[in-house]
Structures are given as C-alpha cells and as structure tokens.
C-alpha cells in the first residue's frame, strides 16, 4: 500500500524568541515493513544545524531559532510504500545492544499496577503471551483523550484506567520488560479508515521474541501493525522517539498548531 502523509507543525510566539533548539525525528527510513518513495522536510523560521543517525538508528535533525520571526513552521511530507508482515519487523540491528531494551525508564517503571497486571498471566516467552498482554492492557486502560499528558508514567495511567496510545505503549513496555522481553517504543503514523485528517501522530510498542525478532503491538487498536502503519522513530520510551522535542529560552508565550493527514 502506498500512503501519502503530510505533517505540519507551527509554533506561534507573541514576541521574538531569545533562543530555541529543536530536535526533529520526522524522516522515515526504509526497512522491512516500508520503503520511502518520496519525502521532504521543509523548515521555515529556523536554521538546520546538524543531522545525524542517533543511537536508536533514527534520522535526527537539530534546528535552532533566535529572534525574528514570530512563527516557526516544520512540514514533513511524502509517500511511503508499506506491507503487512503481521507485525513482525525482524531481527535486531543498530548501535544499541538488545539488552539495553530491558532497561526501565521513568515513564515505564514497573510497580504495583504492572505486577497486578501480570499476576495470573501465563509464564510463557512467546508471541501468544504478548498478544494476551496487549488484550489485558486494552481492557484495563480505556482509550480516552485528554486524561493524560506527555509526562504521564505507565503506573499513573494504569492507576486511573485511561490514556492514549502513548500510555498504552508505556504500560506494554513496562510489563514486557518485567517479563523478560526486550521492548521499545515506536512513533509513526496510522491511516485511519474514513478520515484523512488527524491531530497527532501515532505510537505503538515492539517486543523482541526469540526466533521472530521485533514484533509490534498496538494496544490502542488491539492489533499488530499492518500496511496502514508508517514508522518514524524508536527508543526506550516516548522521549527517545517523539517527532519534535526541544528547549526554549526567553519569556515569549507559545501557541502550537499540528495538522496531519494520512491517506492511501
């Protein structure tokens, strides 16, 4: 399937920005589940300083901002050919060793909630156990926009019983790692039937299974990723894979607008 994607992010400020540095992970790469046919990244109001492949094999750009103008625009757009591999991404490659993905982070630290989630789960280390885990998380945490934020940890989302794809992924990572599976966070895009316009990118998790390699699990939709998914970046949690992150100095007030379209 060929997917056409546009992702525009605009920052509006009420006065000149003293200084800002943004990290962009908005360029998908070729891999076992996708081939990039065409992609562009246009930046207005900021200057690209450097680009590199980071420790998790993500295409990363650093852009700086200072003074005028009052609007910064980042537009990623292109077409990607995808294929359905039943969620199997394949064997581990890259700079980061596989054991690193067993490490918990502040967003994925397992506590009493994860322990309760795993209490009567079968002690198997296969893909069926991970599908059962995905289903259990989906039952325990309802998909509900606006009940969590970017800094919500897995245990907090479990405790309140609601969240979004980021929270579902963090809970899955916490539980999978507690069970002995290396696991990683994936950011990207999902084509949603019946609507091209979206207000946010998507996220899911992957666990490493002996004999299969990395396998994806989208808890929010209760499935493994198929040809409707495009990968952007991976990491230990949201902070490692978020499409845009950065720091800003000064007193300017910021207003953010995000527009995303994903269509066949």
C-alpha positions as CSV (number, residue, x, y, z in Angstrom):
1,X,0.0,0.0,0.0
2,X,1.3,3.5,-0.8
3,X,0.5,6.1,1.9
4,X,0.6,9.8,1.4
5,X,1.5,11.8,4.5
6,X,1.7,15.5,5.5
7,X,2.6,16.6,9.0
8,X,2.8,20.3,9.6
9,X,3.8,21.8,13.0
10,X,3.6,25.5,13.6
11,X,4.8,27.4,16.6
12,X,3.5,31.0,17.1
13,X,5.1,33.4,19.6
14,X,3.9,36.8,20.8
15,X,7.4,38.2,20.9
16,X,10.9,37.3,19.5
17,X,12.4,34.1,20.9
18,X,15.7,34.6,22.6
19,X,16.9,31.1,21.6
20,X,15.4,27.7,20.9
21,X,16.8,24.4,19.9
22,X,14.5,21.7,18.4
23,X,15.2,18.1,17.7
24,X,13.3,16.6,14.8
25,X,12.6,12.9,14.1
26,X,10.3,13.4,11.2
27,X,12.1,11.4,8.4
28,X,11.0,7.8,8.0
29,X,13.7,5.3,6.8
30,X,13.5,2.2,4.6
31,X,13.1,-1.1,6.5
32,X,11.4,-4.5,6.4
33,X,7.9,-3.0,6.6
34,X,8.3,0.1,4.4
35,X,10.1,1.8,1.6
36,X,10.2,5.5,1.3
37,X,9.2,6.6,-2.2
38,X,9.5,10.3,-1.6
39,X,10.0,12.5,1.4
40,X,10.7,16.1,2.1
41,X,11.3,18.2,5.3
42,X,10.7,21.9,5.0
43,X,11.6,24.3,7.8
44,X,10.7,28.0,7.9
45,X,11.8,30.4,10.7
46,X,14.6,28.1,11.9
47,X,18.1,27.0,10.8
48,X,19.2,23.4,10.5
49,X,22.4,23.0,12.4
50,X,23.2,19.3,12.1
51,X,21.7,16.0,11.0
52,X,22.7,12.5,12.1
53,X,21.5,9.0,12.8
54,X,21.1,8.6,16.6
55,X,21.8,5.7,18.9
56,X,18.4,4.1,18.1
57,X,19.0,4.4,14.3
58,X,16.6,7.4,13.9
59,X,17.1,10.1,11.4
60,X,17.6,13.2,13.6
61,X,17.9,16.9,12.8
62,X,18.7,19.8,15.1
63,X,17.4,23.2,14.3
64,X,18.0,26.5,16.1
65,X,15.8,29.6,16.4
66,X,16.7,33.1,17.6
67,X,15.0,36.5,17.3
68,X,12.6,37.0,14.4
69,X,10.3,35.7,13.0
70,X,7.4,35.0,15.4
71,X,6.3,31.8,13.6
72,X,8.3,28.6,13.1
73,X,6.9,26.1,10.6
74,X,8.0,22.5,10.1
75,X,6.4,20.5,7.3
76,X,7.2,16.8,6.7
77,X,5.5,15.3,3.6
78,X,5.9,12.3,1.3
79,X,4.8,8.9,0.2
80,X,5.8,5.5,1.7
81,X,5.1,2.0,0.3
82,X,4.2,-0.3,3.2
83,X,3.5,-4.0,3.5
84,X,1.7,-6.2,6.0
85,X,4.2,-8.5,7.9
86,X,1.7,-9.5,10.7
87,X,3.6,-7.1,12.9
88,X,7.0,-8.8,12.5
89,X,9.7,-6.2,12.0
90,X,12.6,-8.7,12.1
91,X,15.9,-9.2,13.8
92,X,17.6,-6.6,15.9
93,X,20.1,-4.3,14.2
94,X,21.7,-1.0,15.0
95,X,24.1,0.7,17.5
96,X,22.1,-0.1,20.7
97,X,22.6,-3.6,22.1
98,X,19.5,-5.7,22.6
99,X,19.9,-5.9,26.4
100,X,19.5,-2.1,26.6
101,X,15.8,-2.5,25.8
102,X,15.3,-4.4,29.0
103,X,16.0,-1.2,30.9
104,X,13.1,0.6,32.5
105,X,12.8,4.4,32.4
106,X,10.9,6.9,34.5
107,X,8.0,6.6,32.1
108,X,8.0,2.8,32.0
109,X,9.0,1.9,35.6
110,X,7.0,-1.2,36.7
111,X,5.3,-1.0,40.0
112,X,2.2,-2.5,41.8
113,X,-0.1,-1.8,38.8
114,X,2.1,-3.7,36.4
115,X,2.6,-6.5,39.0
116,X,-1.1,-6.9,39.3
117,X,-1.5,-6.9,35.5
118,X,1.0,-9.8,35.3
119,X,-0.2,-11.6,38.4
120,X,-2.0,-14.5,36.7
121,X,-0.5,-14.2,33.2
122,X,1.0,-17.5,31.8
123,X,4.7,-17.6,32.3
124,X,5.5,-18.0,28.6
125,X,8.1,-16.2,26.5
126,X,6.3,-16.4,23.1
127,X,4.3,-14.1,20.9
128,X,1.0,-15.5,22.2
129,X,1.8,-14.3,25.7
130,X,2.4,-10.8,24.3
131,X,-0.9,-10.8,22.4
132,X,-2.6,-11.7,25.7
133,X,-0.8,-8.9,27.4
134,X,-1.9,-6.4,24.8
135,X,-5.5,-7.5,25.2
136,X,-5.3,-7.2,29.0
137,X,-3.9,-3.7,28.9
138,X,-6.6,-2.7,26.5
139,X,-9.3,-3.9,28.9
140,X,-7.6,-2.2,31.9
141,X,-6.9,1.2,30.3
142,X,-9.6,2.8,28.2
143,X,-8.6,5.0,25.3
144,X,-9.6,8.5,26.4
145,X,-8.1,11.7,25.0
146,X,-7.2,14.4,27.5
147,X,-6.8,12.3,30.6
148,X,-3.0,12.1,30.5
149,X,-0.1,14.2,29.3
150,X,3.4,13.8,27.8
151,X,4.9,13.2,31.3
152,X,2.4,10.6,32.5
153,X,4.1,7.4,33.6
154,X,2.8,3.9,32.9
155,X,1.8,3.3,36.5
156,X,-0.1,6.5,36.7
157,X,-2.1,5.7,33.5
158,X,-2.8,2.2,34.9
159,X,-4.0,3.6,38.2
160,X,-6.5,6.0,36.6
161,X,-7.6,3.4,34.0
162,X,-7.5,5.7,30.9
163,X,-5.0,7.2,28.5
164,X,-3.9,7.3,24.8
165,X,-1.6,5.4,22.6
166,X,1.5,6.8,24.4
167,X,0.2,5.5,27.7
168,X,-0.8,2.1,26.3
169,X,2.7,1.7,24.8
170,X,4.4,2.7,28.0
171,X,2.4,0.2,30.0
172,X,3.1,-2.6,27.5
173,X,6.9,-1.8,27.6
174,X,6.9,-1.9,31.4
175,X,5.1,-5.2,31.6
176,X,7.0,-6.8,28.7
177,X,10.4,-5.8,30.2
178,X,9.3,-7.0,33.6
179,X,8.5,-10.4,31.9
180,X,12.0,-10.6,30.4
181,X,11.2,-9.3,26.8
182,X,13.4,-6.5,25.4
183,X,10.9,-3.9,24.3
184,X,10.9,-0.5,22.6
185,X,8.6,2.5,21.8
186,X,7.7,3.3,18.2
187,X,6.4,6.6,16.9
188,X,4.8,7.0,13.5
189,X,1.6,7.3,11.5
190,X,-1.5,5.3,11.1
191,X,-4.0,5.6,8.3
192,X,-7.5,5.6,9.9
193,X,-10.4,4.4,7.7
194,X,-12.9,7.1,6.9
195,X,-10.7,10.1,7.9
196,X,-7.6,11.6,6.5
197,X,-7.2,14.5,9.0
198,X,-5.6,13.8,12.4
199,X,-4.4,15.9,15.3
200,X,-1.5,13.8,16.4
201,X,0.9,11.1,15.3
202,X,0.6,7.5,16.5
203,X,2.6,5.2,18.8
204,X,2.9,1.5,19.5
205,X,5.3,-0.9,21.1
206,X,7.6,-3.7,19.9
207,X,8.9,-6.6,21.9
208,X,11.8,-8.9,20.8
209,X,10.7,-12.6,20.6
210,X,13.3,-15.4,20.1
211,X,13.0,-16.7,16.5
212,X,11.0,-13.8,15.2
213,X,12.9,-10.7,16.3
214,X,11.0,-7.4,16.9
215,X,7.2,-7.8,16.8
216,X,4.8,-4.8,17.0
217,X,1.7,-4.4,19.3
218,X,-0.7,-1.5,19.0
219,X,-2.6,-1.8,22.3
220,X,-4.9,1.2,21.4
221,X,-6.3,-0.7,18.4
222,X,-5.8,-4.2,19.7
223,X,-3.8,-5.4,16.7
224,X,-0.3,-5.8,15.4
225,X,0.8,-3.1,12.9
226,X,-0.1,-3.8,9.2
227,X,0.2,-2.0,6.0
228,X,-1.6,1.1,7.4
229,X,1.4,2.0,9.6
230,X,4.5,4.0,8.9
231,X,7.4,4.1,11.3
232,X,9.3,7.3,12.2
233,X,11.5,6.5,15.2
234,X,12.1,4.1,18.1
235,X,13.5,4.3,21.6
236,X,13.2,3.3,25.2
237,X,10.1,5.5,25.6
238,X,8.3,8.5,24.2
239,X,11.1,10.9,24.9
240,X,13.5,8.9,22.7
241,X,11.1,8.7,19.7
242,X,8.9,11.9,19.9
243,X,8.7,13.6,16.5
244,X,9.7,17.0,17.8
245,X,11.3,18.0,21.1
246,X,13.4,20.9,22.3
247,X,14.2,23.7,24.7
248,X,13.4,27.4,24.6
249,X,14.8,30.4,26.4
250,X,13.0,33.7,27.0
251,X,9.6,34.9,28.0
252,X,7.6,34.5,24.7
253,X,4.3,32.8,25.0
254,X,3.9,29.8,22.6
255,X,0.9,28.6,20.7
256,X,1.2,25.2,18.9
257,X,-0.7,24.0,15.9
258,X,-0.4,20.5,14.4
259,X,-2.0,19.2,11.3
260,X,-1.6,15.7,10.0
261,X,-3.1,13.9,7.0
262,X,-2.6,10.2,6.2
263,X,-4.3,8.7,3.2
264,X,-3.9,6.0,0.6
